[in-house]
């Protein structure tokens, strides 16, 4: 009662694949009565502590619901039966119930649970060393793996099933393994392996089919000759009876009356002629019997030859599987070595990352402080009026250089954080005009030093969905770069407009020295982009635009640079509109 369906591989596969489409059937009056009966028996057995009988009652109810395609109820009762069998340590019953539950969970497309039950079944089947049951469970589990798209695991199970089929000469299971391997490799997109196993399956089936056709043909011929032989035996017996009858008649006539010698001679000759005919028929019958025996021998020889051919095919396949498995083991060994090497590299990389993080922490802590102090010092000096002009000019140059160093350091640290994936955007409404205005005030002194006009032409109603700090850094860098590469008395303006309901566009436009097309192509590549001095020999690292591009993309936008030598540069930033 534990196995609801025959352990035929294709039937199992067909059931697992198509059972989700089965129509749920109501219980008949008879089945409903049996369910009530088994439930009453279960309660009685539980009260009597007859665990095995109670589990059998639950199993019978599960079987009834399974037949009606009521899978959830069947699962409920089978799981109760499983718990009872586990309680009394009935390993065979536990294995069968796990197998049934695996098929039921596959029926309701809960493949992870089906996988767990089939794996448990397989452990017990291996302990029992039952090749047919092991193969059936392997193929069931492979089908579940296919439904989960874990094709490599399915291939492992199917190849184990194939090897077991070869070792135990199980032709039906062998054909099933070929077919399933072909289907699995096809799903993996490995057309070559799929074709190979399909050809093996087709060759095996064709050979077996031809053998069956030949055997059936000889059986038919033998049956026809046997019928003909029996008919001729009946005919000979009739001849013999006729002869005996005529002999008796002859004897009676001799006793009853005196017949002439000529008449008796003629009758005797007639009897002898009839006997000769009978013997001729008998000789023909013996020849036909010999022919039938020869046909039987020929059929045996051909059957033997087909068997030898099949065995040779199986041996060839076994050799191929052996070498294929050896190749797989070698590949697994190499893969293991590679994994170990990768693990060592990963450990070394982790150490390197720790060192890098410490270095950047030191830079952030030990350099930011002094540079900020210098900035504050230069700001305080502006309030003193009695500083000589020469000294004030030097101090202003030092202030500009300190500001540039501060920007370079901030860019370096921010870029390092993006590379270490420490920066995460916090998207919220951002008024871009206010951010641009803040940066205009911050960079005003730098622009005045080159007599450059800064224009904020961003409408106040443009609200972007972005990270506030990242947006500030982007516009500060773009405006600072524009000032850096714009000559005295030039202009840097920032414009903005709404492209549509979803996107906002902002442009930083300068009237600077511009760039060639080749230079534009290398701006976002740290390997090929080399920093250049500004129009007043301002220093840089080349990180600014790279950092801006990374931040804009992190916030879901895009950054595009267009430039023309001696005309100027336009940098277009597209951000998502806040909704």
C-alpha positions in Angstrom: 0.0 0.0 0.0 3.0 2.4 0.4 3.7 2.5 -3.4 0.8 4.0 -5.2 2.3 3.7 -8.8 4.6 1.2 -10.5 8.3 2.0 -10.3 8.6 2.5 -14.1 10.8 5.5 -14.8 8.9 7.1 -17.6 5.6 6.8 -15.7 7.1 8.5 -12.7 8.6 11.3 -14.9 5.3 11.8 -16.7 3.4 11.9 -13.4 5.8 14.5 -11.9 5.8 16.7 -15.0 2.0 16.7 -15.6 0.4 16.0 -12.3 -0.2 19.7 -11.6 -2.8 19.6 -14.4 -4.7 16.7 -13.0 -8.4 17.4 -12.2 -9.4 17.1 -8.6 -12.1 14.4 -8.2 -14.7 14.2 -5.4 -14.6 11.1 -3.3 -17.2 8.5 -4.2 -19.6 7.2 -1.5 -17.6 4.1 -1.2 -14.3 6.0 -0.7 -15.9 8.3 1.8 -17.1 5.3 3.8 -13.6 3.8 3.7 -12.0 7.0 4.9 -14.4 7.1 7.9 -13.7 3.4 8.6 -9.9 3.9 8.5 -10.1 7.0 10.7 -12.0 5.0 13.3 -9.5 2.2 13.1 -6.7 4.7 13.5 -8.2 6.1 16.8 -8.7 2.6 18.1 -5.1 1.5 17.2 -3.7 4.7 18.8 -5.6 4.0 22.0 -4.3 0.4 22.0 -0.7 1.7 21.2 -0.7 -0.3 18.0 1.5 2.2 16.1 2.2 0.1 13.0 -1.5 -0.6 12.4 -2.3 3.1 13.0 0.3 4.2 10.5 -1.2 1.8 8.0 -4.7 3.3 8.5 -3.3 6.8 7.8 -1.4 5.5 4.7 -4.6 4.0 3.3 -6.5 7.3 3.7 -3.6 9.1 2.0 -3.8 6.6 -0.9 -7.5 7.3 -1.4 -7.1 11.0 -1.6 -4.1 10.6 -3.9 -6.3 8.6 -6.3 -8.8 11.5 -6.3 -5.9 14.0 -7.1 -6.6 15.7 -3.7 -2.9 16.1 -3.2 -2.9 18.3 -0.1 -5.0 16.0 1.9 -2.9 13.0 0.7 0.2 14.8 1.9 -1.4 15.5 5.3 -2.2 11.8 5.9 1.1 10.5 4.5 3.0 12.8 6.8 1.1 11.5 9.8 1.9 7.9 8.7 5.6 9.0 8.3 5.8 10.3 11.8 4.3 7.0 13.2 6.7 4.9 11.1 9.7 6.9 12.3 8.5 6.4 15.9 8.7 2.6 15.5 11.9 2.9 13.4 10.3 1.1 10.4 13.1 2.1 7.9 11.5 0.5 4.8 8.1 2.2 5.5 9.8 5.5 6.1 11.7 5.3 2.8 8.5 4.4 0.9 6.6 7.3 2.5 9.4 9.8 1.7 9.2 8.6 -1.9 5.4 9.1 -2.0 5.7 12.5 -0.4 8.4 13.5 -2.9 6.0 12.7 -5.8 3.1 14.5 -4.1 5.1 17.7 -3.5 6.3 17.5 -7.1 2.6 17.2 -8.0 1.8 20.5 -6.2 5.1 22.1 -7.6 6.7 22.5 -4.2 10.0 21.2 -5.6 12.3 22.1 -2.7 10.2 19.9 -0.4 10.0 17.2 -3.1 13.8 17.3 -3.3 14.2 16.9 0.4 12.0 13.8 0.5 13.6 12.1 -2.5 17.1 12.8 -1.0 16.0 11.0 2.2 14.6 8.1 0.2 17.8 7.8 -1.7 19.8 7.4 1.5 17.7 4.5 2.6 17.7 2.9 -0.9 21.5 3.1 -0.9 21.7 1.3 2.4 19.4 -1.4 1.0 21.5 -1.8 -2.1 18.4 -2.1 -4.4 19.6 -1.0 -7.8 16.1 -0.6 -9.4 14.8 1.5 -6.4 18.0 3.6 -6.3 17.8 4.3 -10.1 14.1 5.2 -9.8 14.8 7.6 -6.9 17.8 9.2 -8.8 15.7 9.8 -11.8 12.8 11.3 -9.7 15.3 13.6 -8.0 16.9 14.6 -11.3 13.4 15.5 -12.6 12.9 17.8 -9.6 16.4 19.3 -10.2 15.4 20.1 -13.8 12.2 21.9 -12.5 14.5 23.9 -10.2 16.8 24.6 -13.2 19.7 22.9 -11.3 20.8 21.0 -14.4 24.3 20.1 -13.3 22.9 18.3 -10.2 20.4 16.5 -12.4 23.2 15.4 -14.7 25.1 13.9 -11.7 22.1 11.9 -10.6 21.3 10.7 -14.1 24.9 9.6 -14.7 24.9 7.6 -11.5 21.6 6.0 -12.6 23.2 5.2 -16.0 26.2 3.5 -14.4 23.9 1.4 -12.1 21.8 0.4 -15.1 25.0 -0.7 -17.0 26.4 -2.6 -14.0 23.1 -4.5 -13.4 22.2 -4.9 -17.1 18.8 -3.1 -16.6 17.8 -2.3 -20.2 14.6 -0.4 -19.4 16.4 1.8 -16.8 19.3 2.3 -19.2 17.0 3.6 -22.0 15.3 5.9 -19.5 18.7 7.3 -18.3 19.7 8.0 -21.9 16.5 9.8 -22.6 16.6 11.9 -19.4 20.2 12.9 -20.0 19.4 14.0 -23.5 16.5 16.1 -22.2 18.6 17.7 -19.4 21.5 18.6 -21.6 19.0 20.2 -24.0 17.6 22.4 -21.2 21.2 23.3 -20.3 21.8 24.5 -23.9 24.5 21.8 -24.4 23.3 20.6 -27.9 26.3 18.3 -28.4 25.8 16.2 -25.2 22.0 16.2 -25.8 22.5 14.8 -29.3 25.0 12.2 -28.0 22.7 10.7 -25.4 19.7 10.9 -27.8 21.6 8.9 -30.4 22.5 6.3 -27.7 18.9 6.1 -26.6 17.7 5.8 -30.3 20.3 3.2 -31.2 19.5 1.1 -28.1 15.8 1.2 -28.8 16.2 0.5 -32.5 18.3 -2.6 -31.8 15.9 -3.9 -29.2 13.0 -3.3 -31.5 14.6 -5.1 -34.4 15.3 -8.1 -32.1 11.7 -8.2 -31.0 10.4 -7.9 -34.6 12.7 -10.9 -35.7 11.6 -13.0 -32.8 7.9 -12.3 -33.4 8.3 -13.1 -37.1 9.9 -16.5 -36.3 7.2 -17.2 -33.7 4.5 -16.5 -36.3 6.1 -18.7 -38.9 6.6 -21.5 -36.4 3.0 -21.2 -35.3 1.8 -21.5 -38.9 3.9 -24.5 -39.6 2.8 -26.2 -36.4 -0.9 -25.7 -37.4 -0.1 -27.2 -40.8 1.7 -30.1 -39.3 -1.1 -31.0 -37.0 -3.6 -30.9 -39.9 -1.4 -33.3 -41.8 -1.1 -35.6 -38.8 -4.9 -35.7 -38.6 -5.0 -36.6 -42.3 -2.6 -39.5 -41.9 -4.6 -40.9 -39.0 -7.7 -40.7 -41.2 -5.8 -42.7 -43.9 -4.7 -45.3 -41.4 -8.3 -45.6 -40.1 -9.6 -46.1 -43.6 -7.0 -48.9 -44.2 -7.9 -50.7 -41.0 -11.6 -50.4 -41.8 -11.1 -51.9 -45.2 -9.0 -54.7 -43.8 -11.9 -55.5 -41.4 -14.3 -55.4 -44.2 -12.1 -57.7 -46.3 -11.9 -60.2 -43.4 -15.7 -60.2 -43.0 -16.3 -60.8 -46.7 -13.9 -63.7 -46.7 -15.8 -65.3 -43.9 -19.2 -64.5 -45.3 -18.8 -65.6 -48.9 -16.3 -67.0 -51.3 -14.9 -64.3 -53.6 -12.9 -64.9 -56.7 -9.1 -64.6 -56.4 -9.0 -61.8 -59.0 -11.4 -59.7 -57.0 -9.3 -60.3 -53.8 -6.1 -59.4 -55.6 -7.5 -56.2 -56.9 -8.7 -55.2 -53.4 -5.3 -56.1 -51.9 -3.5 -53.9 -54.5 -5.9 -51.1 -53.6 -5.0 -51.4 -49.9 -1.3 -51.4 -50.7 -1.7 -48.3 -52.9 -3.5 -46.5 -50.1 -0.8 -47.5 -47.6 1.9 -46.2 -50.0 0.1 -42.8 -50.2 -0.1 -42.7 -46.4 3.6 -43.4 -46.0 4.4 -40.7 -48.6 2.4 -38.2 -46.5 4.2 -39.4 -43.4 7.6 -38.8 -45.1 6.5 -35.3 -46.1 5.4 -34.7 -42.5 8.8 -35.7 -41.1 10.5 -33.4 -43.6 8.3 -30.5 -42.5 9.1 -31.3 -38.8 12.8 -31.2 -39.7 12.3 -27.9 -41.4 10.5 -26.5 -38.3 13.3 -27.7 -36.1 15.9 -26.0 -38.4 13.9 -22.8 -38.3 13.9 -22.9 -34.5 17.6 -23.3 -34.5 18.0 -20.4 -36.9 15.8 -18.2 -34.7 17.9 -19.2 -31.7 21.1 -18.3 -33.5 19.8 -14.9 -34.6 18.5 -14.2 -31.1 21.9 -15.1 -29.7 23.6 -12.8 -32.2 21.3 -9.9 -31.3 22.0 -10.5 -27.6 25.8 -10.5 -28.3 25.4 -7.2 -30.2 23.4 -5.6 -27.4 26.1 -6.8 -24.9 28.8 -5.3 -27.1 26.9 -2.0 -27.2 26.5 -2.0 -23.5 30.2 -2.7 -22.9 31.1 0.1 -25.4 28.9 2.5 -23.5 30.4 1.4 -20.2 33.9 2.1 -21.4 32.8 5.5 -22.7 31.2 6.3 -19.3 34.3 5.1 -17.5 36.6 7.4 -19.4 34.1 10.2 -19.2 33.9 9.8 -15.4 37.7 9.7 -15.1 37.8 13.0 -17.1 35.2 14.5 -14.8 37.2 13.4 -11.8 40.4 15.1 -13.2 38.4 18.2 -13.9 37.0 18.2 -10.4 40.6 17.9 -9.0 41.8 20.8 -11.1 38.7 22.8 -10.0 39.5 22.0 -6.4 43.0 23.2 -6.8 41.8 26.4 -8.4 39.3 26.9 -5.6 42.0 26.5 -3.0 44.2 29.1 -4.9 41.2 31.5 -5.1 40.6 31.0 -1.4 44.3 32.0 -0.6 44.0 35.0 -3.0 40.8 36.0 -1.2 42.5 35.8 2.1 45.4 37.9 0.8 43.0 40.4 -0.7 41.1 40.7 2.6 44.4 41.6 4.3 45.2 44.1 1.6 41.8 45.7 1.9 42.3 46.0 5.7 45.6 47.7 5.1 44.1 50.0 2.5 41.2 50.9 4.8 43.7 51.8 7.6 45.7 53.9 5.2 42.7 55.9 4.1 41.6 56.3 7.7 45.0 57.8 8.5 44.8 60.1 5.5 41.3 61.2 6.4 42.1 61.8 10.1 45.6 63.2 9.9 45.4 65.4 6.8 41.9 66.8 6.9 42.4 68.4 10.3 45.5 70.5 9.4 44.1 71.5 6.0 40.9 72.7 7.6 42.9 74.6 10.2 44.9 76.3 7.4 41.6 77.3 5.7 40.3 78.9 8.9 43.7 80.6 9.4 43.5 82.2 5.9 39.9 83.3 6.6 41.0 85.0 9.8 43.8 86.9 8.1 41.3 88.6 5.8 40.1 90.7 8.8 43.6 92.2 9.3 44.1 95.4 7.4 47.7 96.2 8.3 49.2 93.2 6.5 51.7 94.4 3.8 50.5 94.0 0.2 53.3 91.6 -0.7 52.6 89.4 2.2 48.8 89.5 1.5 49.5 88.5 -2.1 51.5 85.5 -0.9 48.9 84.5 1.6 46.2 84.7 -1.0 48.2 82.4 -3.3 48.8 80.0 -0.4 45.0 80.1 0.4 44.1 79.2 -3.2 46.7 76.3 -3.1 45.4 75.1 0.2 41.8 75.2 -1.1 42.9 73.1 -4.1 44.7 70.6 -1.9 41.6 70.4 0.2 39.5 69.6 -2.9 42.0 67.1 -4.1 42.0 65.3 -0.7 38.2 65.3 -0.6 38.0 63.9 -4.1 40.5 61.2 -3.3 38.8 60.1 -0.1 35.3 60.1 -1.7 36.6 58.2 -4.7 38.2 55.7 -2.4 35.0 55.2 -0.6 33.1 54.5 -3.8 35.7 51.9 -4.8 35.4 50.2 -1.4 31.6 50.4 -1.7 31.3 52.3 1.6 29.1 55.1 0.1 25.4 54.4 -0.3 23.1 57.0 -1.8 20.2 58.3 0.3 17.7 59.4 -2.3 15.4 62.2 -1.3 14.0 65.5 -2.7 16.9 67.9 -3.6 16.5 71.6 -4.6 19.3 71.8 -7.1 19.3 75.7 -7.4 20.0 76.0 -3.7 23.0 73.5 -4.0 24.3 75.5 -7.0 24.0 78.8 -5.1 25.8 77.3 -2.1 28.7 76.3 -4.4 28.7 79.7 -6.1 29.2 81.4 -2.7 31.9 78.9 -1.8 33.8 79.3 -5.1 33.2 83.1 -5.5 36.7 84.1 -4.2 38.3 81.5 -6.5 36.4 82.9 -9.5 37.1 86.5 -8.5 40.8 85.7 -8.4 40.6 85.1 -12.2 37.9 87.7 -12.8 35.4 85.0 -13.9 31.7 85.5 -13.7 29.6 82.7 -12.1 25.9 82.6 -13.2 23.3 80.4 -11.4 20.5 80.1 -14.0 18.8 77.0 -12.5 15.0 77.4 -12.0 14.0 77.1 -8.3 11.1 74.6 -9.1 13.5 71.8 -10.3 13.4 69.2 -7.5 15.5 66.1 -8.2 15.4 62.7 -6.5 19.1 62.4 -5.5 21.6 62.1 -2.6 22.1 65.6 -1.2 25.8 65.3 -0.3 26.7 63.5 -3.5 24.9 66.2 -5.6 26.8 68.9 -3.8 30.2 67.2 -4.5 29.2 66.8 -8.2 28.3 70.4 -8.8 31.2 71.7 -6.7 33.7 69.7 -8.8 32.2 70.6 -12.1 32.1 74.3 -11.3 35.6 74.2 -9.9 36.9 72.4 -13.0 35.1 75.0 -15.2 36.9 77.9 -13.3 40.2 76.0 -13.5 40.1 75.8 -17.3 38.5 79.2 -18.0 40.7 82.2 -18.8 40.4 85.5 -17.1 37.2 87.5 -17.7 35.5 84.3 -18.8 32.1 83.0 -17.8 30.8 79.9 -16.0 27.1 79.4 -16.0 24.8 76.6 -14.7 21.5 76.0 -16.4 18.6 73.7 -15.7 15.4 72.5 -17.3 12.8 69.8 -17.2 13.0 67.2 -20.0 9.8 65.4 -19.1 7.9 64.2 -16.0 10.7 61.8 -15.1 14.0 63.6 -16.0 15.7 66.9 -15.2 18.7 68.2 -17.1 21.5 70.5 -15.8 24.4 72.0 -17.7 27.7 73.5 -16.5 28.9 75.7 -19.4 32.2 77.5 -19.5 34.0 79.7 -22.0 37.3 78.0 -21.3 40.1 76.4 -23.4 38.1 73.3 -24.2 39.3 69.8 -25.1 39.9 67.7 -28.2 37.6 64.7 -28.9 40.4 62.3 -28.0 40.8 63.9 -24.6 37.1 63.7 -24.0 37.2 59.9 -24.6 39.8 59.4 -21.8 38.2 61.6 -19.1 36.6 58.7 -17.2 39.5 56.3 -17.5 42.1 56.7 -14.7 44.7 54.8 -16.6 44.7 56.9 -19.7 43.4 60.3 -18.2 46.3 62.4 -17.2 45.7 65.5 -15.1 46.5 68.9 -16.7 47.2 72.3 -15.2 44.6 75.0 -15.3 44.9 78.4 -17.0 46.7 79.7 -13.8 48.7 76.5 -13.4 46.1 75.0 -10.9 46.9 71.5 -9.9 44.6 68.5 -10.0 44.5 64.6 -9.9 42.1 63.7 -12.7 39.8 62.2 -10.1 37.2 65.0 -10.1 35.2 64.0 -13.2 35.6 60.3 -12.5 34.1 60.9 -9.1 31.3 63.0 -10.5 30.4 60.4 -13.1 30.3 57.6 -10.4 28.2 59.7 -8.0 25.7 60.6 -10.8 25.3 57.0 -11.9 25.0 55.9 -8.2 22.0 58.3 -7.9 20.4 56.9 -11.1 21.4 59.7 -13.5 23.9 60.2 -16.3 26.8 62.6 -17.1 27.9 63.6 -20.7 30.8 65.8 -21.7 31.0 67.8 -24.9 33.8 70.2 -25.7 35.5 72.2 -28.5 39.1 73.5 -28.3 39.3 77.3 -27.6 35.5 77.5 -27.5 34.6 75.9 -24.1 33.1 72.8 -22.5 29.6 71.8 -21.6 28.9 69.1 -19.0 25.3 67.8 -19.0 24.0 66.1 -15.9 20.7 64.2 -16.0 18.9 63.4 -12.7 15.6 61.7 -11.9 12.8 64.1 -11.1 11.2 63.9 -7.7 7.5 62.7 -7.8 
